[in-house]
Amino acid sequence: MSPLDKTNDYSEIVANDKAHVWHHLSQHKKYETVDPKIIIEGKGMRVWDQNGKEHLDAVSGGVWTVNVGYGRTEIADAVRDQLVKLNYFANSMGSIPGANFSKALIDKMPGMSRVYMSNSGSEANEKAYKIVRQISAQKHGGKKNKILYRDRDYHGTTITALSSCGQDERKALYGPFTPGFVNVPHCLEYRSQWGDVDDYGLRAANAIEEVILAEGPDTVGGLILEPVTAGGGVITPPEGYWDRVQEICKQYDILLIIDEVVCGLGRTGKWFGYQHYGIKPDMVTMAKGVASGYAAISCTVTTEEVFNAFKDDEADPMSYFRDISTFGGCNAGPAAALANLEIIEKENLLDNCTKMGDYLIFKLEGLMDKHSCIGQVRGKGLFIGAELVEDRETKEPVHESKAQAVVGHCMANGVIIGVTNRSLAGFNNTLCLSPALIVTKDDCDQIVNAIDNALSEVFG
Ligand SMILES: Cc1ncc(COP(=O)(O)O)c(C=O)c1O
């Protein structure tokens, strides 16, 4: 049932949008002839557009953010109460929601101890890079300043975050980039770079060591990885990969940064993606699911050991972390984040995430009998991808126009799904699902039915 007031006329909103709004990730030419979709309202798993049309949102706000679903009055109330008490003070001072949220977060992250708040995933990663660089300057005479990133991973939109981007189409036309970022191979066995190998996880991790040795271990200070690669094609790590990665970081004294901007807070069925794999990170970054989009907040979380490197030399005026994020002092962020975390806990959403994720994967794999265009289904919890191919034997990827046609067909039928989008030349062929952690079995069935119908329509 649409909650929209049918008497509302949104034509002026549409006109103002068309005249003045520059939409993200959008080629605007089409809006000369069609109206952009304007999302007016959301409740639970569903959103309604300006025409009153209902959509089941299988991508949590388009980019995997609204983990607890729409219309959460508990979060809105927590933010309102905090804003009337104190909206802002720079985070060089403390705040009640900052202290309470940091404690609650660290309780979920054994081994970690400090929370540095900012606004976006890109910014959280940039803080981690600055920490690596400052440690390099202070502890290694500036030598260990290189940061490794992996092919197909994404870490943000700013020029330095893009300098660590493993997606060629995301970076194209935005160079020159920040020096000191070095690419290592991806770990997607389905697209193995080494042919048929017995232990692909070990092989892919050893490829990181090869890069370290080629660059010189005394020049490499950090390695940033997504626990499950998201926008680069939903890549779950192969068996044995993380154990070896951890070993390599230890051996060469390299700080391990885990980018949990997508996986963070529940998306994979644990609080954090890295917690599936026994990883002991030096830093963890997070953003999207931290407050489910009810406020802008990101965090760079470190161990006490990393933190101590910025505390121990009080006599040196340059040795502390000389970084500020103005809006990292907005109290709406931690107030929303604390309420968001409490909802995940109270409603047992990690459990639902695991169960519904398994169910969705099972149902999507079930479609493989009928649709030979599905090459592989992969995922963890409620982050799931289905890679579309022309031919299962050759694994030739479908042209992106076909993958986008599937998304368009689902949208026309009231289900919003995603696809790797202007990320990897020739490989924008993986459908992405990341519904809110409150998703039900009926919702999953509706999502899979829409995909089933769309595949029949596009591929026959
Ligand atoms: C893994 C990952 N890291 C970082 C970011 C950047 O986050 P933001 O867009 O909040 O800057 C994203 C955004 O999609 C992401 O997927």
The ligand as an SDF file (V2000), in Angstrom:
LIG
                    3D

 16 16  0  0  0  0  0  0  0  0999 V2000
   34.4070   -0.6060   -0.6410 C   0  0  0  0  0  0  0  0  0  0  0  0
   34.1550    0.8710   -0.7070 C   0  0  0  0  0  0  0  0  0  0  0  0
   35.0280    1.7050   -0.1040 N   0  0  0  0  0  0  0  0  0  0  0  0
   34.8680    3.0340   -0.1240 C   0  0  0  0  0  0  0  0  0  0  0  0
   33.7950    3.5990   -0.7660 C   0  0  0  0  0  0  0  0  0  0  0  0
   33.6510    5.0930   -0.8060 C   0  0  0  0  0  0  0  0  0  0  0  0
   32.6470    5.5050    0.0440 O   0  0  0  0  0  0  0  0  0  0  0  0
   31.9930    6.9690   -0.1170 P   0  0  0  0  0  0  0  0  0  0  0  0
   31.1990    6.9510   -1.3820 O   0  0  0  0  0  0  0  0  0  0  0  0
   31.1610    7.0970    1.1230 O   0  0  0  0  0  0  0  0  0  0  0  0
   33.0900    7.9300   -0.1520 O   0  0  0  0  0  0  0  0  0  0  0  0
   32.8480    2.7770   -1.4050 C   0  0  0  0  0  0  0  0  0  0  0  0
   31.6920    3.3630   -2.0990 C   0  0  0  0  0  0  0  0  0  0  0  0
   30.9320    2.7170   -2.7770 O   0  0  0  0  0  0  0  0  0  0  0  0
   33.0480    1.3730   -1.3850 C   0  0  0  0  0  0  0  0  0  0  0  0
   32.2080    0.5570   -2.0290 O   0  0  0  0  0  0  0  0  0  0  0  0
  1  2  1  0
  2  3  1  0
  2 15  2  0
  3  4  2  0
  4  5  1  0
  5  6  1  0
  5 12  2  0
  6  7  1  0
  7  8  1  0
  8  9  2  0
  8 10  1  0
  8 11  1  0
 12 13  1  0
 12 15  1  0
 13 14  2  0
 15 16  1  0
M  END
$$$$
